[in-house]
Amino acid sequence: MADATLEERIGALACPVDHTMLDPLIQDDPWDFYQELHERCPVFPMPEIGAVMVSRYEDVRFVLTNPELFSSNGRGGGTKRGLQVDNARRYQEILRERGWGHVETLQRTDPPMHTSYRRLVAKAFLPRRIADMADHIDDVTRGLIDGLIERGECEFNLDFAMPLPGIIIAEELGLDSAEIHRFNRWAGAMLALAMRPLTEAEVLETVEIELEAQHHLAAEFERRRAEPSDDLISTLVHAHEGEDDAEPLTVAELQNLMHQLVTGGFETTTSALNHGMWLLTRYPDVQDRIRRDPSLVPAFIEEVLRFESPVQGLARRATRDVEVGGVVIPEGSMVMIRYGAANRDASVFDRADEFDIDRGRNPQHVAFGVGPHFCVGAALARQELVSAFTQWLARTSSIELAHPLSTPVHEPSFLLFPMKELPLRFESA
């Protein structure tokens, strides 16, 4: 098939599974689909978007730890070939005309370029810095619960799961934490093209929100150039100082870094908080056990991350024909790495589809990735989760759903796992 198109080469890959990850119902509840992939088609062709999906744990680790074979540079999140091509092109045209078009930084680059960007951002997320922040994160958590505990019920997603990480990342960046609902709106717009197909009207509405974010942030960059402060925006704006022959980051680079920090700071930890609390309502015995022994909170969190991975998948681009799991993935293919599927791989995790806080950490889940792109904010996310679940379980005697969740439970998303709502009823301890 030397003269075949990429889509034809992918379409020629044998696979007895005829479902698709593009189905919103499978995105909402993907576990049976993942199990079928593991058993029948671990390297799953998706010629309609020029992609191949990798689902087994060892194959996912192989892709993530070989950036020379599977590039992050220009991977495009599924929009460059087949999926929302016209929408993505129009979106970028508008950004370039009236703001700053997306450029490749941090998670969208490969080493060594990735390494230099990561070094800048990582200063705000070093484990010792997160340890120093623990008391403050506890205080923010306590304040949010104080505002809810006497009501006996809340919409956990909007009242707690979004505000906690939102406040913390806003403070780290140097933004006004009183405006977290505005920043959350920005994050939603920045992720929209990767979440679901948009209408033309939705594309225009979404790009206006990102332009609002860009111009607000551009003003913040200029303010920090004139008056540096102890926050991450200042660190990035002045990163070149003291470095021989180093050029300052361009506004486009700064915008792209902020795009990743804002979206990562809001959506992923929010999802983990939501899914963790939802699991507590489904396993009241786990609630009671952790209340009796709060030292189990970290083990509970790791099992939440494995069992309901907040990032279900991300993308790489095959740099050459490469064999994975006995299948040759064609050069140029978008390779969809399914973290959620890898974390339910029964060949690696005993009773993979059971929630078990006694599982231990060997082998480790890949919810934060692995290799050079391991999540830079993992330590911060874990601390936020520890603070949240420790205090919620200490300050309540029971937590349950206020009413059954409507289906589908999740917003449509090819890559992420955002819950629509989480209405809770609880009794104060």
PyMOL commands that set and color helices and strands:
alter all, ss='L'
color gray80, all
select helices_A, chain A and resi 6-11+24-28+31-40+47-49+57-64+76-78+85-98+106-108+113-122+127-146+149-151+156-161+163-173+177-195+200-226+232-237+251-282+284-292+294-307+339-342+371-373+378-394
alter helices_A, ss='H'
color red, helices_A
select strands_A, chain A and resi 43-46+51-54+70-71+153-155+313-318+322-324+327-329+334-338+396-401+423-428
alter strands_A, ss='S'
color yellow, strands_A
deselect
rebuild
show_as cartoon
